[in-house]
Each structure stands twice: as C-alpha cells, then as structure tokens.
Amino acid sequence: MHRPLLAVLAALALAGCTAGAAGEAETGGAEAGRRDGSGPFTLVIGRDTTSYLQPLLDRWNREHPAERVTLLELPEAADEQRAQMVANLQARSDRYDVLGLDVVWTAEFADAGWIVPLDRSLFPLDRFLQPVVATAVYRDKLWAVPYTANAGLLYYREDLLAKEGFTPPRTWAELREQARALHDEYGIGGYAGQFLAYEGLTVNFAEAVQSAGGGPILSRDGTQVTMDPAGAKTGLDFLMGGFREGWIPPESLSYKEEESRLAFQEGRLAFARNWPHAYGPATQSGIAGKFTVTRLPGLDGPGSGSLGGTNLALSAYSRRQKSAVEFIRYFTGLENQRRVLTQGSFPPVWAELYDDPALIKRFPYLPVLKQSILSATPRPVTANYDQVSLAIASAVSNALTRPFEESSGDVVASMRNQLNEIIRAR
C-alpha cells in the first residue's frame, strides 16, 4: 500500500518548497530540513467526546513504536480549536505536527503558510466522497486529506411521532406543527439546534438560508455576498418564530453540539439538529430504539445541510513530516475509516462504506447520511472565514435572543453590509 520511501521523500520535498500566500513563498533551510524527519509526533484535534480516538491511535503506536503519535486534544468548540491552533502556528512552534482542521479552515491556513501542500498521488482521493475532497483543495492544490465527512441531520423521537400519527417532517411547516404538538402533549422541548453564538450558530443559520432558497452566503471564490435577502429573511424568521412561539426552548441559546446531543438523548427534546456523531451515544441511552434520523426539512421540502467534517493537514513547522504524512495516509485509509464509523459513529470519507450492506444493517442511517452529504452546501471559502462566521453568529444570536424586538429584515441587511466590508478589506 505504501509507496517507496524515496517517492514519499520526493513528494515532501516538493510540497515543502511552498508556504506563505497560498504556498508561494519559499521556506528557509531550517524548515526544509524538517521534511524528511521521522520519529514521535503529535496529532492535535478537537476534544473526543465519544472516547473512540485513542484506541485507534494505540493501533498505530503498536505497529510503529519508533513513530508514536501523541494526542493533543483541543476544546470541543471549533472557534476555540482554531484560536489555539492559530496561536501555536503564529509562533512557528513545532509542537503540533498533524492538524485536525475544520473543513472551512483550508483557505486561511494555506494562505498563512501554516500548512504545506500534499502530493495527491499519495492518497486514493477518487474513492472518497467528492464534495468532501473539494474542501481540502485550494487554488488547485491539495492542502489536507479528508478524515471525517459531515452533514447536519434531523434527529427525532420515532416513538412519539408514531403515537401521534405523525410522519417524519419534510418541511418547516410540518416540523413546526409537530414540535408544537409534542411540546404541549409531553412537556418537552420541540426542537433545538446549536444556538450559542459560535461557529455552530453560523452553520444552523446557513442551513436555514440554504433550505429557504437564499444561499449560498458567499460566491464560490469568496469575493461576493450572494445571500439572497428574501431567502435569508425567511430562514431567520423560521428560527426566530420558534423562539417566539416557545417550541424552540430558550435554554437552547446556550447549546453547542454536546449540549444539544445530551438534551435529545436525555429525552428533553422531540427533534434536534445535530451531526451524525450523536447517533452512537443515543443508541446507548434511555431513548435507544425510540429515535431515528432523517434529512433536514426545508421551506418546501427536504432542506440543505452544511458540509462539515475534519481534514488532516501537515504543519509547516513540524520536524517529523515524513512520519506525519505516513500517519495521515494510514489514518485516512479504508480500514481505519471503517473503524472511525464503527467505533466513533463519525461519517467516513470513503464512498463505498456507505453502500456496505453489513454497515447499513448496523448503521441504518447511512443511506440518508450519504444523500445529505452529497446534497450539502459548503460553507464560504475564504481566508477571512473566521471574521465572516463571527459576523453571522453575532447578528443571528442577537436576533434569537430578542425575537420579539428584532426585525429579521434589518438583521439580514446589516449582516450583508458587514460581510461586504469584510470582503472588501481582504
């Protein structure tokens, strides 16, 4: 499976020749000397909330005792992960070797020279889900390798819907009706997503806009605000209406992924928007056998989720780049990807795993998830993504916190102005 050592070193030498603005600035001799480094290295990634990751790393360590990987866990929230990574990379520290990047960070990290381009021929990208591969490519170069895919799903209490004679909601109107009815009948929250003012709220808003026909928010090259004001207003009205009417509980304003996962699996929600990783823990909870998932609903039919996931990139300041690249090849390989699903409930990036009958029997949501990933919309591709996300999350948070006072149209207009200013400042 592995290419000859000489080929790997040659690929690293070629990749390491570029850094800085989309990899165009030359690196110095010290950095060049790191490219053939081997030995113990680190993987830095967001907190493992399901405890699946260390056993997978232990497998690598047993097979590569001289190249042991140490797990460095960052906070759960993507914003906090990014802040800690950026602080390390700006200091040109060699503490981080393999970086677990949110799929929206590729352009920013590449432009800054914090990661190095990789040789496409080292990885079987043609067997991966192609929308996910696209998140790792920037200016026609491969800057990372997809590790997990992701798309938002609607979790729902199948038992409660059956009792009330409901079918899974396909539209917002159906979701609203059912969430209100279940809230009134069973005294539980109707629906929740990730509504704290952070990256998760940006995702939830983007999905609402896309599902109302108002997306994408930015053009593919990140140079224009393409969000349709009418569609964005409709999407924001859907969320604000839920808070005004009470079927979205006010406590969800503090929810990130983990809080919303726990609320659903503890039986406090009838519906919840979350990523696929929440499925596994729920099967071990008190609602096991009582829930399932479907595609996110939209204005007139199935909605459009946001494309998420994690890519593995190589720090430009790593002193163990040879070992790090071999690890990335191993960790994104087919068999390890199978373990990512079976042991962690995280969506793999290999397309064929979604069609495996044995896996579908164990994870019956796989066909829905594959469809959701293939129909998902990427978040804005821009080196200023952090500022874009902050502007969106702040505006939407203010609207959801004050749903009786804020005008959705005014919020959208102000947001568009802010986004235009961010783009022009680039």
C-alpha positions as CSV (number, residue, x, y, z in Angstrom):
1,M,0.0,0.0,0.0
2,H,2.9,2.4,0.8
3,R,4.9,3.9,-1.9
4,P,8.7,3.5,-1.8
5,L,10.4,5.7,0.7
6,L,12.2,7.7,-2.0
7,A,8.9,8.7,-3.6
8,V,7.4,9.9,-0.3
9,L,10.5,12.0,0.5
10,A,10.4,13.5,-3.0
11,A,6.8,14.4,-2.6
12,L,7.5,16.0,0.8
13,A,10.4,17.9,-0.7
14,L,8.2,19.2,-3.5
15,A,5.4,20.1,-1.0
16,G,7.6,21.8,1.5
17,C,9.0,24.2,-1.1
18,T,5.9,26.3,-0.8
19,A,4.4,28.2,2.0
20,G,3.0,31.7,2.7
21,A,0.3,33.2,0.4
22,A,-1.3,30.0,-0.9
23,G,2.2,28.4,-0.6
24,E,4.2,30.7,-2.9
25,A,6.8,32.0,-0.5
26,E,10.0,29.9,-0.2
27,T,10.8,28.4,3.2
28,G,14.2,28.6,4.8
29,G,16.8,25.9,5.1
30,A,15.7,25.0,8.7
31,E,12.2,24.3,7.5
32,A,13.4,22.3,4.5
33,G,15.5,20.1,6.8
34,R,12.3,19.0,8.6
35,R,10.7,17.4,5.6
36,D,12.4,14.0,5.9
37,G,12.1,13.9,9.7
38,S,10.8,10.8,11.4
39,G,10.1,9.9,14.9
40,P,7.4,10.6,17.6
41,F,4.9,13.2,16.6
42,T,1.6,14.8,17.7
43,L,-2.0,14.9,16.4
44,V,-3.9,18.0,17.5
45,I,-7.6,17.8,17.1
46,G,-10.9,18.8,18.8
47,R,-11.9,17.0,22.0
48,D,-13.1,13.4,21.5
49,T,-16.5,13.4,23.2
50,T,-17.1,9.7,22.4
51,S,-13.7,8.2,23.5
52,Y,-13.2,6.4,20.2
53,L,-10.0,8.1,19.1
54,Q,-7.3,6.9,21.5
55,P,-7.8,3.2,20.7
56,L,-7.3,3.9,17.0
57,L,-4.1,5.8,17.8
58,D,-3.0,2.9,20.0
59,R,-3.2,0.6,17.0
60,W,-0.8,2.9,15.1
61,N,1.6,3.0,18.1
62,R,1.7,-0.7,18.4
63,E,2.7,-1.0,14.8
64,H,5.1,2.0,14.8
65,P,6.8,2.0,18.2
66,A,9.5,4.4,16.9
67,E,7.0,6.8,15.5
68,R,4.4,7.1,18.3
69,V,1.7,9.6,18.0
70,T,0.6,11.6,21.0
71,L,-3.0,13.0,21.1
72,L,-3.3,16.7,22.0
73,E,-7.0,17.5,22.5
74,L,-8.3,21.0,22.0
75,P,-11.7,22.3,23.2
76,E,-14.9,21.0,21.7
77,A,-16.0,24.3,20.0
78,A,-14.5,24.9,16.6
79,D,-13.8,28.6,17.4
80,E,-11.7,27.7,20.4
81,Q,-9.8,25.0,18.5
82,R,-8.9,27.5,15.8
83,A,-7.8,30.1,18.3
84,Q,-5.4,27.7,20.0
85,M,-4.0,26.3,16.7
86,V,-3.5,29.8,15.3
87,A,-1.6,30.9,18.4
88,N,0.7,28.0,18.1
89,L,1.3,28.4,14.3
90,Q,1.8,32.1,14.5
91,A,4.6,31.4,17.0
92,R,6.1,29.0,14.4
93,S,6.0,26.3,17.1
94,D,6.9,22.7,16.2
95,R,4.7,21.3,19.0
96,Y,1.9,20.4,16.5
97,D,2.6,18.0,13.7
98,V,-0.7,16.7,12.2
99,L,-3.6,19.2,12.4
100,G,-7.2,18.2,12.6
101,L,-8.8,21.1,10.7
102,D,-12.4,22.0,10.3
103,V,-13.1,21.9,6.6
104,V,-13.7,25.6,6.4
105,W,-10.1,26.5,7.5
106,T,-8.3,25.3,4.5
107,A,-8.0,28.6,2.6
108,E,-7.0,30.6,5.7
109,F,-4.3,28.1,6.9
110,A,-2.9,27.7,3.3
111,D,-2.8,31.5,2.7
112,A,-1.0,32.0,6.0
113,G,1.7,29.4,5.2
114,W,0.8,27.3,8.3
115,I,0.3,24.1,6.3
116,V,2.1,22.6,3.3
117,P,0.6,21.2,0.1
118,L,0.5,17.4,-0.2
119,D,1.1,15.1,-3.2
120,R,-2.3,14.0,-4.5
121,S,-0.9,10.7,-5.8
122,L,-0.3,9.5,-2.2
123,F,-4.0,9.3,-1.4
124,P,-6.9,7.5,-3.1
125,L,-9.0,10.6,-3.5
126,D,-11.1,9.2,-6.3
127,R,-12.6,6.8,-3.9
128,F,-13.6,9.5,-1.4
129,L,-16.9,11.5,-1.4
130,Q,-16.1,14.2,-3.8
131,P,-17.8,17.2,-2.1
132,V,-15.5,16.4,0.9
133,V,-12.4,16.2,-1.2
134,A,-13.2,19.7,-2.5
135,T,-12.9,21.1,1.0
136,A,-9.3,20.1,1.1
137,V,-8.4,21.8,-2.2
138,Y,-7.5,25.5,-2.5
139,R,-6.1,27.2,-5.6
140,D,-5.8,23.8,-7.3
141,K,-3.5,22.3,-4.6
142,L,-4.3,19.6,-2.0
143,W,-3.7,21.1,1.4
144,A,-5.2,18.4,3.6
145,V,-6.7,14.9,3.4
146,P,-10.4,14.3,4.4
147,Y,-10.7,12.3,7.6
148,T,-14.4,12.6,8.5
149,A,-17.3,13.8,6.5
150,N,-20.3,15.5,8.0
151,A,-23.7,16.9,7.2
152,G,-26.5,18.0,9.5
153,L,-29.3,15.5,10.2
154,L,-32.7,15.8,12.0
155,Y,-32.9,13.5,15.0
156,Y,-36.5,12.7,16.0
157,R,-38.4,10.7,18.5
158,E,-39.9,8.0,16.3
159,D,-42.0,6.6,19.2
160,L,-43.7,9.9,19.9
161,L,-44.4,10.6,16.3
162,A,-46.0,7.1,15.9
163,K,-48.2,7.7,19.0
164,E,-49.5,11.0,17.5
165,G,-49.8,9.6,13.9
166,F,-47.1,11.9,12.5
167,T,-44.8,11.1,9.6
168,P,-41.2,12.5,9.7
169,P,-41.4,16.2,8.8
170,R,-40.1,17.2,5.3
171,T,-41.0,20.9,5.6
172,W,-40.6,23.6,8.2
173,A,-44.4,23.9,8.5
174,E,-44.6,20.2,9.4
175,L,-41.7,20.5,11.8
176,R,-43.4,23.5,13.5
177,E,-46.7,21.7,13.8
178,Q,-45.3,18.5,15.2
179,A,-42.8,20.3,17.5
180,R,-45.6,22.4,19.0
181,A,-47.9,19.4,19.4
182,L,-45.3,17.3,21.1
183,H,-44.2,20.2,23.3
184,D,-47.7,20.7,24.5
185,E,-48.5,17.0,24.9
186,Y,-45.4,15.7,26.6
187,G,-43.9,18.8,28.2
188,I,-40.6,18.6,26.3
189,G,-38.7,21.0,24.0
190,G,-40.0,20.8,20.5
191,Y,-36.8,21.4,18.5
192,A,-33.2,22.7,19.0
193,G,-30.0,23.0,17.2
194,Q,-26.7,24.7,18.1
195,F,-27.8,28.3,19.0
196,L,-24.9,29.6,21.1
197,A,-23.1,32.5,19.5
198,Y,-20.3,30.5,17.9
199,E,-19.5,28.6,14.7
200,G,-22.3,26.2,15.3
201,L,-24.9,29.0,15.0
202,T,-23.3,30.1,11.7
203,V,-23.9,26.6,10.5
204,N,-27.5,26.5,11.7
205,F,-28.2,29.9,10.0
206,A,-26.5,28.9,6.8
207,E,-28.7,25.7,6.7
208,A,-31.8,27.8,7.2
209,V,-30.9,30.2,4.5
210,Q,-30.0,27.4,2.0
211,S,-33.2,25.5,2.9
212,A,-35.2,28.6,2.1
213,G,-33.5,29.0,-1.3
214,G,-31.5,32.0,-0.2
215,G,-27.9,30.6,-0.3
216,P,-25.1,30.3,-0.7
217,I,-23.9,33.1,1.6
218,L,-20.8,33.9,-0.5
219,S,-19.7,33.2,-4.0
220,R,-17.5,30.1,-4.6
221,D,-14.4,32.3,-4.8
222,G,-15.4,34.2,-1.6
223,T,-15.4,37.6,-3.4
224,Q,-19.1,38.4,-3.3
225,V,-22.0,38.2,-0.9
226,T,-24.5,36.1,-2.8
227,M,-27.0,35.6,0.0
228,D,-30.5,36.4,-1.2
229,P,-32.1,38.9,1.3
230,A,-35.6,37.4,0.9
231,G,-34.4,33.8,1.4
232,A,-32.2,34.8,4.3
233,K,-35.1,36.6,6.0
234,T,-37.3,33.6,5.5
235,G,-34.7,31.3,7.1
236,L,-34.2,33.7,10.0
237,D,-37.9,34.1,10.5
238,F,-38.2,30.3,10.9
239,L,-35.7,30.3,13.8
240,M,-37.0,33.5,15.4
241,G,-40.6,32.2,15.2
242,G,-39.6,29.0,17.1
243,F,-38.3,31.1,20.0
244,R,-41.3,33.5,20.0
245,E,-43.8,30.6,20.0
246,G,-41.9,28.5,22.5
247,W,-41.4,25.3,20.6
248,I,-37.7,26.1,20.5
249,P,-36.7,26.2,24.2
250,P,-34.9,29.3,25.4
251,E,-32.2,27.2,27.1
252,S,-31.0,26.1,23.6
253,L,-29.5,29.6,23.2
254,S,-26.6,28.0,25.3
255,Y,-26.4,24.8,23.2
256,K,-23.3,23.7,21.3
257,E,-23.2,20.2,19.8
258,E,-22.7,18.4,23.1
259,E,-25.4,20.2,24.9
260,S,-27.9,19.5,22.2
261,R,-26.9,15.9,22.0
262,L,-27.4,15.4,25.7
263,A,-30.7,17.2,25.7
264,F,-32.0,14.9,23.0
265,Q,-30.7,11.6,24.3
266,E,-32.0,12.5,27.8
267,G,-35.5,12.8,26.4
268,R,-35.8,16.6,26.7
269,L,-36.3,17.2,23.0
270,A,-38.6,15.8,20.4
271,F,-36.4,17.0,17.5
272,A,-32.8,18.0,17.3
273,R,-30.5,19.1,14.6
274,N,-27.0,17.6,15.1
275,W,-24.1,15.9,13.3
276,P,-24.0,12.1,12.8
277,H,-21.6,11.6,15.7
278,A,-24.6,12.0,18.1
279,Y,-26.2,8.8,16.8
280,G,-23.9,6.3,18.5
281,P,-24.2,7.6,22.1
282,A,-28.0,7.9,21.7
283,T,-28.2,4.2,21.0
284,Q,-26.7,3.6,24.4
285,S,-29.1,5.9,26.2
286,G,-32.6,5.8,27.5
287,I,-34.1,6.6,24.1
288,A,-32.4,3.6,22.4
289,G,-34.8,2.1,19.9
290,K,-37.1,5.2,20.2
291,F,-35.4,7.6,17.7
292,T,-34.0,7.8,14.2
293,V,-32.8,10.4,11.8
294,T,-33.9,12.0,8.5
295,R,-32.8,14.8,6.3
296,L,-33.2,18.3,7.5
297,P,-36.5,19.8,6.5
298,G,-36.7,23.0,4.4
299,L,-39.2,25.6,3.3
300,D,-41.0,23.4,0.7
301,G,-39.3,20.0,1.1
302,P,-36.0,18.5,2.2
303,G,-33.5,21.2,3.1
304,S,-29.8,21.6,2.5
305,G,-27.3,20.9,5.3
306,S,-23.9,22.5,5.7
307,L,-21.0,20.4,4.7
308,G,-18.8,19.7,7.7
309,G,-16.1,17.4,8.7
310,T,-12.4,17.2,9.6
311,N,-9.4,17.2,7.4
312,L,-5.8,16.2,8.4
313,A,-3.1,18.7,7.4
314,L,0.6,18.9,8.0
315,S,2.0,21.7,10.0
316,A,4.6,23.7,8.1
317,Y,6.7,23.8,11.3
318,S,6.6,20.1,12.0
319,R,10.0,18.4,12.5
320,R,8.5,15.0,11.8
321,Q,6.9,15.5,8.4
322,K,7.8,12.1,7.0
323,S,6.2,10.2,9.9
324,A,3.3,12.7,9.9
325,V,2.5,12.1,6.2
326,E,2.7,8.3,6.7
327,F,0.3,8.6,9.6
328,I,-2.2,10.7,7.5
329,R,-2.1,8.0,4.8
330,Y,-2.7,5.3,7.4
331,F,-5.4,7.2,9.3
332,T,-7.4,8.0,6.2
333,G,-7.1,4.5,4.8
334,L,-10.1,2.3,4.2
335,E,-9.8,0.0,7.2
336,N,-9.2,2.8,9.7
337,Q,-12.1,4.7,8.1
338,R,-14.3,1.7,8.8
339,R,-13.2,1.9,12.5
340,V,-14.0,5.7,12.5
341,L,-17.6,4.7,11.7
342,T,-18.0,1.6,13.8
343,Q,-16.1,2.8,16.9
344,G,-16.8,6.5,16.8
345,S,-20.0,7.0,14.8
346,F,-18.2,9.5,12.7
347,P,-19.0,9.6,8.9
348,P,-16.2,8.2,6.9
349,V,-14.9,9.8,3.7
350,W,-14.7,6.6,1.6
351,A,-17.9,6.5,-0.6
352,E,-18.0,2.7,-0.7
353,L,-18.5,2.3,3.0
354,Y,-22.0,4.0,2.7
355,D,-23.1,1.1,0.4
356,D,-21.8,-1.8,2.5
357,P,-24.8,-4.0,3.5
358,A,-23.2,-5.0,6.8
359,L,-22.6,-1.5,7.8
360,I,-26.1,-0.3,6.7
361,K,-27.6,-3.1,8.9
362,R,-25.6,-1.8,11.8
363,F,-26.0,1.9,10.9
364,P,-29.3,2.2,9.1
365,Y,-28.9,6.0,8.7
366,L,-26.0,5.6,6.2
367,P,-28.1,6.0,3.0
368,V,-29.8,9.1,4.4
369,L,-26.4,10.5,5.5
370,K,-24.8,9.9,2.1
371,Q,-27.6,11.7,0.4
372,S,-27.3,14.5,3.0
373,I,-23.6,14.9,2.4
374,L,-23.9,14.8,-1.4
375,S,-26.6,17.5,-1.3
376,A,-24.9,19.6,1.4
377,T,-23.7,23.1,0.7
378,P,-20.1,24.1,1.5
379,R,-19.6,27.0,3.9
380,P,-18.0,30.1,2.4
381,V,-14.5,29.5,1.1
382,T,-12.5,32.5,2.2
383,A,-9.2,33.2,4.0
384,N,-11.3,35.5,6.2
385,Y,-13.8,32.8,7.2
386,D,-13.3,33.4,10.9
387,Q,-14.4,37.1,10.5
388,V,-17.3,36.0,8.3
389,S,-18.5,33.4,10.8
390,L,-18.2,35.8,13.7
391,A,-20.3,38.5,11.9
392,I,-23.0,36.0,11.1
393,A,-23.1,34.3,14.5
394,S,-23.2,37.7,16.4
395,A,-26.1,39.0,14.3
396,V,-28.1,35.9,14.4
397,S,-27.5,35.4,18.2
398,N,-28.9,38.9,18.8
399,A,-31.9,38.2,16.7
400,L,-32.7,34.9,18.5
401,T,-32.1,36.4,22.0
402,R,-34.5,39.2,21.2
403,P,-37.1,37.6,18.9
404,F,-39.9,40.0,19.8
405,E,-37.7,43.1,19.3
406,E,-35.5,42.5,16.3
407,S,-36.6,42.8,12.7
408,S,-35.3,39.8,10.6
409,G,-35.1,42.1,7.6
410,D,-33.0,44.6,9.4
411,V,-30.7,41.9,10.8
412,V,-30.2,40.4,7.3
413,A,-29.5,43.9,5.8
414,S,-27.0,44.7,8.5
415,M,-25.3,41.3,8.1
416,R,-24.9,41.8,4.4
417,N,-23.3,45.1,4.9
418,Q,-20.8,43.6,7.5
419,L,-20.0,40.8,5.1
420,N,-19.3,43.2,2.3
421,E,-17.0,45.2,4.5
422,I,-15.1,42.1,5.5
423,I,-14.7,41.0,1.9
424,R,-13.6,44.5,0.7
425,A,-11.0,44.6,3.5
426,R,-9.4,41.5,2.2
